[in-house]
Amino acid sequence: MKPAQVKPTINIDVLNQVDARVGTIKSVSEVEGSDKLVRLKVDFGDHKRTILVGMKQEREDPTEIEGRQALFIVNLEPRKMMGEISEGMLFDVGYEDGLQPALLTPERAVPNGARAG
């Protein structure tokens, strides 16, 4: 696989606007009527969020990620999908390049809510 072309340069101020944090995936459940979406309940330490992720067809058993820490973008505007509100985005790698996606996870356990950067 040849790596994708690098996106246009951005100012550090733009990057500093992105709030990426570690959260623990407490549960994974189906979103009724969707053939792609699953509902993640994620613990960020001082709060919990519901985040909808299009991984139903990417994994044989999406519940295999329950209990794992992963990196999430937490300051996106809430987005309504399939009648439900998603309060962030799972940050994974591979999908855009046609690969089986993989979670971005810390190398060791860190407190929920720890910021990337």
C-alpha positions as CSV (number, residue, x, y, z in Angstrom):
1,M,0.0,0.0,0.0
2,K,1.3,3.4,-0.9
3,P,0.6,6.1,1.8
4,A,-1.9,8.8,0.9
5,Q,-0.7,12.2,0.0
6,V,-0.2,14.5,3.0
7,K,-3.0,17.0,3.5
8,P,-2.4,20.7,3.2
9,T,-0.4,22.4,6.0
10,I,-2.4,23.9,8.9
11,N,-1.5,26.5,11.4
12,I,-0.6,25.2,15.0
13,D,-3.6,27.3,16.3
14,V,-5.9,25.1,14.2
15,L,-4.4,21.9,15.6
16,N,-4.6,23.3,19.1
17,Q,-8.4,23.5,18.7
18,V,-8.8,19.8,18.4
19,D,-9.5,18.2,21.8
20,A,-8.4,14.5,21.7
21,R,-8.8,12.5,24.9
22,V,-8.5,9.0,26.1
23,G,-11.7,7.3,27.2
24,T,-12.6,3.7,28.2
25,I,-15.3,2.0,26.1
26,K,-17.8,0.8,28.7
27,S,-20.3,-0.8,26.3
28,V,-20.9,-1.4,22.6
29,S,-24.5,-1.9,21.4
30,E,-26.4,-2.0,18.1
31,V,-28.1,1.1,16.7
32,E,-31.5,-0.1,15.6
33,G,-32.1,0.1,11.9
34,S,-28.4,0.7,11.0
35,D,-26.3,-1.7,9.1
36,K,-23.1,0.3,10.0
37,L,-23.5,2.1,13.3
38,V,-22.8,0.9,16.8
39,R,-23.3,2.9,20.0
40,L,-20.3,3.3,22.3
41,K,-20.8,4.4,25.9
42,V,-17.5,6.0,26.8
43,D,-16.1,7.1,30.2
44,F,-13.9,10.2,30.1
45,G,-13.4,10.4,33.9
46,D,-15.4,13.4,34.8
47,H,-18.2,12.6,32.3
48,K,-19.6,9.9,30.0
49,R,-20.7,10.2,26.4
50,T,-22.5,8.3,23.7
51,I,-20.5,8.1,20.5
52,L,-21.8,6.5,17.4
53,V,-19.3,4.7,15.2
54,G,-19.6,3.1,11.8
55,M,-17.8,-0.2,12.7
56,K,-20.5,-2.8,12.5
57,Q,-19.2,-4.2,9.2
58,E,-15.5,-3.7,10.1
59,R,-15.4,-6.2,13.0
60,E,-16.9,-9.7,13.3
61,D,-17.7,-8.8,16.9
62,P,-17.7,-5.0,17.7
63,T,-18.2,-5.8,21.4
64,E,-14.5,-7.0,21.5
65,I,-13.5,-3.4,22.2
66,E,-15.5,-3.1,25.4
67,G,-13.2,-2.3,28.3
68,R,-10.4,-0.9,26.1
69,Q,-9.1,2.6,26.2
70,A,-9.0,4.5,22.9
71,L,-8.5,8.0,21.6
72,F,-11.5,10.2,20.8
73,I,-12.2,13.7,19.5
74,V,-14.4,15.2,22.1
75,N,-15.0,18.7,20.9
76,L,-16.9,18.1,17.6
77,E,-20.4,19.5,17.4
78,P,-22.9,16.8,18.4
79,R,-24.3,15.1,15.3
80,K,-27.6,13.4,14.8
81,M,-27.4,10.0,13.1
82,M,-30.2,7.4,12.9
83,G,-32.3,9.5,15.3
84,E,-29.6,9.5,18.0
85,I,-27.0,12.1,19.0
86,S,-23.3,11.3,18.7
87,E,-21.1,13.3,21.1
88,G,-17.7,12.8,19.6
89,M,-15.6,10.7,17.2
90,L,-13.5,7.6,17.7
91,F,-10.0,8.2,16.4
92,D,-8.8,5.1,14.6
93,V,-6.5,4.3,11.7
94,G,-6.9,2.4,8.5
95,Y,-10.4,3.0,7.2
96,E,-9.5,5.8,4.9
97,D,-6.8,3.7,3.3
98,G,-9.0,0.6,2.8
99,L,-7.5,-1.3,5.7
100,Q,-9.2,-3.0,8.6
101,P,-9.4,-0.1,11.1
102,A,-7.4,-0.3,14.3
103,L,-8.0,1.6,17.5
104,L,-5.5,4.2,18.6
105,T,-4.7,3.2,22.2
106,P,-2.3,4.3,24.8
107,E,0.7,2.0,25.3
108,R,-0.3,1.7,29.0
109,A,-3.4,2.6,31.0
110,V,-3.8,6.3,31.6
111,P,-6.5,8.2,33.5
112,N,-9.7,8.6,31.5
113,G,-9.9,12.1,30.1
114,A,-6.1,12.4,29.6
115,R,-5.4,14.7,26.6
116,A,-3.4,13.9,23.5
117,G,-0.8,16.4,22.3
